[in-house]
Amino acid sequence: MTDQYQLRRDLLQELLWAYGPCGQEQAVRDICHRELEPHVDESWVDPAGNLVGLIRGESRDDGRATQVMAHMDELSMLVKRIEGDGSLHLTPLGTMYPGNFGLGPVAVLGDRRTVSAVLTLGSEHTTKESPRIWETKPDQGDKSLDWMHVYVFTGHTPDELTDAGVQAGTRVCIDRSKRTLVDVGDGYLGSYFLDDRAPVTALLHTARVLHDGRPAHDVYLVFTTSEEIGGGSGSYASRVLPGDLALALEVGPTEAEYGTTVGGGPIVGYSDAQCVYDKDVADTLMGIGADLGMSPQAAVLGAFESDASHAKGSGLTPRAGLLCLPTLSTHGYEVIARQAIPHMAELLVEFLRRPAADPP
């Protein structure tokens, strides 16, 4: 790995601290736009809220183009209702559970100001007279902790929350205080929301490198919104942008059922719950990773979806690919190898600089 592929830890941390719930990704998009604009030929925000950057390729007469997608949104929550004491009841925005992120501080993103609050279950020192709490105790009711059991203590009255612009539909995020990168062992990093801020960092790094050495064909770098709730914005981008290949950058699960490990090389998806990825694309990614000495990992994934698989599954792109950072505990407190982001960027640059072969 050359010096041009060193991890920009400061950028990753800035992205992690920015709140970006589905449908409200402005803070993340502003950082991405700032970093992207100097390294692309054009950039814009489309009607779906996606940030798009175009890097023109060396060969422009064949009409070939690739869309590379990384999503800006994060798992979060929605206010479902406000109680008379100012407490909030929530519903998840994306596939997440209270146990994934734990009880503790949250940020309620009111329209006029952000309210600091606490996601709580209540006192452990309770009996059957507090059934909502009692039934979650492993030695008592033994039910899994779910959204019906927890609530948000705000310390404010309903009128004060209204003044802050908090209502049903307001986004609630895990507080910034729980988003600081932690060094794990000698070669790993841990944080919430590496999904998908780590691949976003890799895509921004890719733009910097491609700017100095053009890709073979036009490349649209697409920083998408609302991927965690169905990938509709990424599918919109695939429909309206030129290109015959949508390639998603994601975190990839590292579990025995897939034969993947967090210390291994980049994960290349051959299928997921939405589509079978194009074999020639996956094979090319695997070959480049092997040539670079990264020991890439092939995977057939279940319970997994991406912007690219949604687009192909809906017939909005003819071809799709998936490249993942190996990630421990996806949709929880995630851990990646320190070299995972640079490896993704390096592999992606080499892939985009190769002339695209005709599909088989």
Phi, psi and omega per residue, in radians:
M1 nan 2.198 -3.094
T2 -1.448 2.973 -3.107
D3 -1.077 -0.469 -3.101
Q4 -1.222 -0.148 -3.133
Y5 -1.957 0.489 3.078
Q6 -1.274 2.504 -3.124
L7 -1.138 2.291 3.013
R8 -1.630 1.454 -3.072
R9 -1.111 -0.604 3.141
D10 -1.104 -0.670 3.116
L11 -1.203 -0.770 3.103
L12 -1.020 -0.761 3.141
Q13 -1.142 -0.697 3.106
E14 -1.069 -0.719 3.123
L15 -1.168 -0.657 3.131
L16 -1.157 -0.639 -3.120
W17 -1.299 -0.324 -3.127
A18 -1.396 2.353 3.093
Y19 -1.408 2.362 3.140
G20 -2.568 1.033 3.107
P21 -1.148 2.759 -3.111
C22 -0.945 2.235 3.133
G23 1.453 0.031 -3.137
Q24 -2.566 1.034 -3.016
E25 -1.699 0.237 -2.980
Q26 -0.942 -0.774 -3.076
A27 -1.097 -0.699 3.103
V28 -1.232 -0.736 -3.130
R29 -1.070 -0.661 3.136
D30 -1.074 -0.719 3.106
I31 -1.152 -0.802 -3.134
C32 -1.077 -0.727 -3.133
H33 -1.103 -0.767 3.115
R34 -1.019 -0.756 -3.103
E35 -1.337 -0.549 -3.036
L36 -1.417 -0.722 -2.926
E37 -0.946 -0.712 -3.117
P38 -1.199 -0.174 -2.975
H39 -2.067 0.180 3.135
V40 -2.216 2.811 3.127
D41 -1.390 -0.553 3.070
E42 -2.573 2.663 3.004
S43 -2.588 2.602 3.137
W44 -2.822 2.895 3.020
V45 -1.901 2.168 -3.070
D46 -1.496 3.037 -3.084
P47 -1.081 -0.329 3.097
A48 -1.534 -0.010 -3.121
G49 1.558 0.007 3.092
N50 -1.234 2.437 2.968
L51 -1.580 2.223 -3.088
V52 -2.151 2.321 3.018
G53 -2.171 2.336 3.136
L54 -1.864 2.226 2.954
I55 -2.009 2.003 -3.077
R56 -1.264 2.480 -3.087
G57 -1.591 2.985 3.105
E58 -1.168 -0.664 -3.128
S59 -1.854 1.972 -3.080
R60 -2.040 0.014 -3.053
D61 -1.606 -0.145 -3.097
D62 -1.725 -0.068 3.101
G63 1.260 0.131 -3.138
R64 -1.360 2.524 3.096
A65 -2.751 2.658 3.111
T66 -2.125 2.378 3.005
Q67 -1.787 2.108 3.100
V68 -1.922 2.167 -2.972
M69 -2.095 2.337 2.953
A70 -2.386 2.374 -3.003
H71 -1.637 2.491 -3.092
M72 -1.547 -0.349 -3.025
D73 -1.386 2.864 -3.129
E74 -2.299 2.803 3.000
L75 -1.088 2.388 -3.089
S76 -2.733 -2.853 -3.069
M77 -2.407 2.792 3.059
L78 -2.072 2.452 2.976
V79 -1.183 2.185 3.099
K80 -1.624 -0.731 3.082
R81 -2.799 2.775 3.106
I82 -1.963 2.182 3.140
E83 -1.457 2.929 -3.106
G84 -1.099 -0.397 3.108
D85 -1.599 0.108 3.136
G86 1.520 0.030 3.068
S87 -1.348 2.722 -3.069
L88 -2.039 2.419 2.967
H89 -1.867 2.480 -2.933
L90 -2.117 2.793 2.924
T91 -2.295 2.558 -3.063
P92 -1.271 2.618 3.056
L93 -2.019 1.547 -2.958
G94 1.885 2.984 -3.095
T95 -1.428 1.714 3.119
M96 -2.654 2.771 -3.129
Y97 -2.326 2.724 -3.134
P98 -0.953 -0.618 -3.127
G99 -1.185 -0.387 3.134
N100 -1.126 -0.629 -3.031
F101 -2.040 -0.232 3.063
G102 1.392 2.836 3.071
L103 -1.315 2.630 -3.135
G104 2.584 -2.822 -3.002
P105 -1.211 2.471 3.055
V106 -2.340 2.811 3.067
A107 -1.974 2.096 3.108
V108 -1.657 1.963 -2.964
L109 -1.506 1.289 3.096
G110 -1.104 2.721 -3.110
D111 -1.124 -0.487 -3.105
R112 -1.878 -0.472 3.023
R113 -2.823 2.745 3.111
T114 -1.511 2.325 -3.120
V115 -1.859 2.208 3.039
S116 -1.425 2.314 -3.057
A117 -2.597 -3.087 -3.066
V118 -2.329 2.198 2.984
L119 -1.386 2.142 -3.018
T120 -2.448 2.704 3.006
L121 -1.713 -0.686 -3.036
G122 2.160 -3.038 -3.032
S123 -1.306 2.377 3.019
E124 -1.175 -0.435 -3.079
H125 -1.467 1.099 -3.110
T126 -2.354 2.887 -3.122
T127 -2.106 -2.846 3.137
K128 -1.097 -0.273 3.081
E129 -1.201 -0.252 3.040
S130 -2.041 1.258 -2.978
P131 -1.053 -0.583 -3.124
R132 -1.051 -0.639 3.130
I133 -1.484 -0.790 -3.045
W134 -0.984 -0.706 -3.031
E135 -1.238 -0.226 3.120
T136 -1.604 -0.110 -3.109
K137 -1.287 2.258 -3.136
P138 -1.015 -0.532 -3.112
D139 -1.665 0.188 -3.126
Q140 -2.312 -1.775 -3.094
G141 -1.225 -0.531 3.036
D142 1.038 0.657 3.018
K143 -1.737 2.569 3.109
S144 -1.149 2.447 3.093
L145 -1.117 2.205 -3.116
D146 -2.374 3.122 -3.013
W147 -1.153 -0.431 3.111
M148 -1.202 -0.321 -3.075
H149 -1.572 -0.481 -3.013
V150 -1.816 2.863 3.055
Y151 -2.660 3.008 3.129
V152 -1.915 2.146 3.010
F153 -1.537 2.127 -3.069
T154 -1.812 -0.435 -3.041
G155 1.277 0.239 -3.124
H156 -2.195 2.759 3.025
T157 -1.421 2.830 3.064
P158 -0.994 -0.657 3.116
D159 -1.120 -0.712 3.116
E160 -1.135 -0.655 3.091
L161 -1.166 -0.683 3.071
T162 -1.065 -0.729 3.105
D163 -1.073 -0.565 3.118
A164 -1.388 -0.147 -3.116
G165 1.485 0.508 3.113
V166 -1.714 2.284 -3.129
Q167 -2.728 3.116 3.005
A168 -0.987 2.292 -3.099
G169 1.728 -0.195 3.075
T170 -1.141 2.412 3.136
R171 -1.379 2.495 3.088
V172 -2.209 2.222 -3.073
C173 -2.087 2.680 2.976
I174 -1.084 2.331 -2.994
D175 -1.096 2.629 3.140
R176 -0.982 -0.510 -3.113
S177 -1.122 -0.292 -3.138
K178 -1.794 0.274 -3.027
R179 -2.071 0.363 -3.128
T180 -1.513 2.285 3.119
L181 -1.020 2.426 3.123
V182 -2.147 2.333 3.043
D183 -1.367 2.269 -3.127
V184 -2.079 2.027 -3.077
G185 1.078 -2.639 -3.101
D186 -1.592 -0.319 -2.990
G187 -2.411 0.370 -3.047
Y188 -2.308 2.750 3.093
L189 -2.217 2.479 3.122
G190 -2.241 2.527 3.051
S191 -3.044 2.779 2.837
Y192 -1.254 2.645 2.970
F193 1.208 0.426 2.881
L194 -1.060 -0.434 2.917
D195 -1.468 1.854 0.097
D196 -2.121 0.500 -3.057
R197 -1.222 -0.480 3.087
A198 -1.206 -0.850 3.023
P199 -1.082 -0.592 3.052
V200 -1.046 -0.756 3.093
T201 -1.051 -0.727 3.120
A202 -1.128 -0.674 -3.142
L203 -1.201 -0.671 3.064
L204 -1.125 -0.662 3.093
H205 -1.154 -0.668 3.099
T206 -1.040 -0.725 3.121
A207 -1.054 -0.725 -3.140
R208 -1.069 -0.736 -3.086
V209 -1.315 -0.741 -3.133
L210 -1.125 -0.488 3.136
H211 -1.045 -0.537 -3.104
D212 -1.635 -0.158 3.121
G213 -2.673 1.775 -2.891
R214 -1.036 2.603 2.993
P215 -1.253 2.917 -3.134
A216 -1.195 -0.652 -3.113
H217 -2.289 2.956 3.103
D218 -0.994 2.443 3.112
V219 -2.196 2.227 3.022
Y220 -1.813 1.993 3.089
L221 -1.571 2.036 -2.991
V222 -2.073 2.019 3.081
F223 -1.736 1.815 -2.878
T224 -1.617 2.825 3.076
T225 -1.916 2.736 2.947
S226 0.977 0.553 3.078
E227 -1.148 -0.606 -3.057
E228 -1.208 -0.197 3.134
I229 -2.087 0.606 2.988
G230 2.124 -0.129 3.030
G231 1.233 0.380 -3.111
G232 -1.110 -0.631 -3.112
S233 -1.218 -0.673 3.055
G234 -1.124 -0.680 3.092
S235 -1.124 -0.675 3.069
Y236 -1.043 -0.785 -3.141
A237 -1.065 -0.735 3.121
S238 -1.090 -0.598 -3.119
R239 -1.235 -0.682 -2.990
V240 -1.704 -0.340 -3.113
L241 -1.585 2.609 2.995
P242 -1.095 2.730 3.065
G243 2.369 2.574 3.120
D244 -2.018 0.142 3.109
L245 -2.504 2.217 2.979
A246 -1.887 2.136 -3.114
L247 -2.067 2.041 -3.125
A248 -1.639 2.438 3.008
L249 -1.848 2.207 -3.016
E250 -2.522 2.997 2.849
V251 -1.484 2.513 -3.105
G252 -2.109 2.383 -3.108
P253 -1.157 2.466 3.102
T254 -2.025 1.663 -3.088
E255 -2.447 2.742 -3.112
A256 -1.042 -0.579 -3.095
E257 -1.134 -0.383 3.112
Y258 -1.811 -0.137 -3.099
G259 1.218 0.488 -3.105
T260 -1.990 2.635 3.140
T261 -2.317 2.639 -3.109
V262 -1.205 -0.412 3.115
G263 -1.564 -0.019 -3.130
G264 -1.470 -3.053 -3.114
G265 -1.391 -3.099 -3.136
P266 -0.935 2.517 3.117
I267 -1.627 2.267 3.090
V268 -1.932 2.112 -3.103
G269 -1.462 2.328 3.033
Y270 -1.789 -0.369 3.012
S271 -2.914 2.855 2.992
D272 -2.555 -2.865 -3.057
A273 -1.222 -0.259 -3.071
Q274 -1.820 -0.554 -3.060
C275 -2.777 2.898 2.900
V276 -1.678 2.090 3.134
Y277 -1.231 2.731 -3.085
D278 -1.187 2.193 -3.026
K279 -1.088 -0.693 -3.113
D280 -1.139 -0.601 3.092
V281 -1.174 -0.845 3.140
A282 -1.085 -0.748 3.135
D283 -1.084 -0.696 3.122
T284 -1.132 -0.769 3.099
L285 -1.064 -0.749 3.115
M286 -1.084 -0.748 -3.121
G287 -1.135 -0.741 3.124
I288 -1.133 -0.762 3.113
G289 -1.034 -0.716 3.108
A290 -1.146 -0.755 3.126
D291 -1.059 -0.567 3.130
L292 -1.469 0.013 3.106
G293 1.304 0.473 -3.055
M294 -1.669 -0.108 -3.095
S295 0.899 1.080 -3.107
P296 -1.105 2.715 -3.066
Q297 -2.036 2.073 3.063
A298 -1.397 2.485 -3.089
A299 -2.556 2.449 2.960
V300 -1.918 1.896 -2.922
L301 -1.765 2.490 2.981
G302 -2.039 2.865 -3.136
A303 0.888 0.718 -3.064
F304 -2.547 2.455 3.085
E305 -2.499 2.800 3.106
S306 -2.514 2.935 3.046
D307 -0.982 -0.694 -3.095
A308 -1.225 -0.692 -3.126
S309 -1.254 -0.578 3.035
H310 -1.104 -0.751 -3.125
A311 -1.132 -0.754 -3.137
K312 -1.241 -0.711 3.133
G313 -1.062 -0.472 3.131
S314 -1.641 0.039 3.132
G315 1.302 0.394 -3.086
L316 -1.699 -0.156 2.995
T317 -2.443 2.443 3.139
P318 -1.274 -0.446 -3.056
R319 -2.427 2.635 -3.103
A320 -2.549 2.619 3.079
G321 -2.472 2.849 -3.115
L322 -2.457 2.190 3.074
L323 -2.199 2.205 -3.022
C324 -2.178 2.596 2.881
L325 -1.411 2.224 3.067
P326 -1.078 2.181 -2.983
T327 -2.374 2.211 3.047
L328 -1.452 2.348 3.020
S329 1.135 0.913 3.109
T330 -1.044 2.522 -3.058
H331 1.103 0.446 3.055
G332 -2.508 -2.508 3.035
Y333 -1.458 1.808 -2.907
E334 -1.576 2.574 3.136
V335 -2.267 2.325 3.062
I336 -2.270 2.754 2.996
A337 -1.228 2.544 -3.087
R338 -1.067 -0.524 -3.127
Q339 -1.544 0.013 -3.029
A340 -1.127 -0.734 -3.139
I341 -1.172 -0.864 3.070
P342 -1.019 -0.673 3.125
H343 -1.112 -0.736 3.110
M344 -1.067 -0.791 -3.132
A345 -1.103 -0.768 -3.116
E346 -1.127 -0.786 3.133
L347 -1.103 -0.724 -3.119
L348 -1.135 -0.748 3.119
V349 -1.034 -0.816 -3.138
E350 -1.101 -0.668 3.107
F351 -1.104 -0.782 -3.079
L352 -1.282 -0.381 3.118
R353 -1.459 -0.189 3.133
R354 -1.524 2.383 3.061
P355 -1.046 2.385 -3.115
A356 -1.244 2.332 3.073
A357 -1.449 2.678 3.049
D358 -1.148 2.443 3.127
P359 -1.062 2.595 -3.115
P360 -1.204 nan nan
